[in-house]
């Protein structure tokens, strides 16, 4: 799930980078 971050999901993105 770290392949493509969608700016549409800031919550998912933040949880991904952490």
Backbone as JSON Lines, residues from 0, in Angstrom:
{"i":0,"aa":"X","n":[0.84,-1.21,0.0],"ca":[0.0,0.0,0.0],"c":[0.87,1.25,0.0]}
{"i":1,"aa":"X","n":[2.15,1.05,-0.13],"ca":[3.06,2.19,-0.12],"c":[3.5,2.53,-1.53]}
{"i":2,"aa":"X","n":[2.88,1.87,-2.51],"ca":[3.28,2.06,-3.89],"c":[2.77,3.4,-4.42]}
{"i":3,"aa":"X","n":[1.48,3.61,-4.32],"ca":[0.91,4.87,-4.83],"c":[0.06,5.54,-3.77]}
{"i":4,"aa":"X","n":[0.48,6.74,-3.34],"ca":[-0.3,7.46,-2.33],"c":[-1.27,8.39,-3.02]}
{"i":5,"aa":"X","n":[-2.52,8.28,-2.69],"ca":[-3.5,9.18,-3.3],"c":[-3.72,10.38,-2.38]}
{"i":6,"aa":"X","n":[-3.5,11.58,-2.87],"ca":[-3.7,12.81,-2.1],"c":[-5.14,12.95,-1.64]}
{"i":7,"aa":"X","n":[-6.0,12.11,-2.21],"ca":[-7.42,12.17,-1.86],"c":[-7.63,11.58,-0.47]}
{"i":8,"aa":"X","n":[-6.68,10.72,-0.06],"ca":[-6.81,10.1,1.25],"c":[-5.65,10.5,2.15]}
{"i":9,"aa":"X","n":[-5.72,11.69,2.72],"ca":[-4.65,12.19,3.6],"c":[-4.51,11.32,4.84]}
{"i":10,"aa":"X","n":[-5.59,10.75,5.29],"ca":[-5.57,9.9,6.49],"c":[-4.79,8.63,6.21]}
{"i":11,"aa":"X","n":[-5.07,8.02,5.07],"ca":[-4.39,6.79,4.69],"c":[-2.93,7.07,4.39]}
{"i":12,"aa":"X","n":[-2.68,8.21,3.82],"ca":[-1.31,8.6,3.45],"c":[-0.47,8.81,4.7]}
{"i":13,"aa":"X","n":[-1.04,9.48,5.67],"ca":[-0.33,9.77,6.92],"c":[-0.02,8.46,7.65]}
{"i":14,"aa":"X","n":[-0.94,7.53,7.63],"ca":[-0.76,6.26,8.32],"c":[0.26,5.41,7.57]}
{"i":15,"aa":"X","n":[0.41,5.69,6.28],"ca":[1.34,4.91,5.46],"c":[2.77,5.33,5.71]}
{"i":16,"aa":"X","n":[3.01,6.62,5.79],"ca":[4.37,7.12,5.97],"c":[4.88,6.88,7.38]}
{"i":17,"aa":"X","n":[3.97,6.65,8.3],"ca":[4.4,6.46,9.69],"c":[4.72,5.01,9.96]}
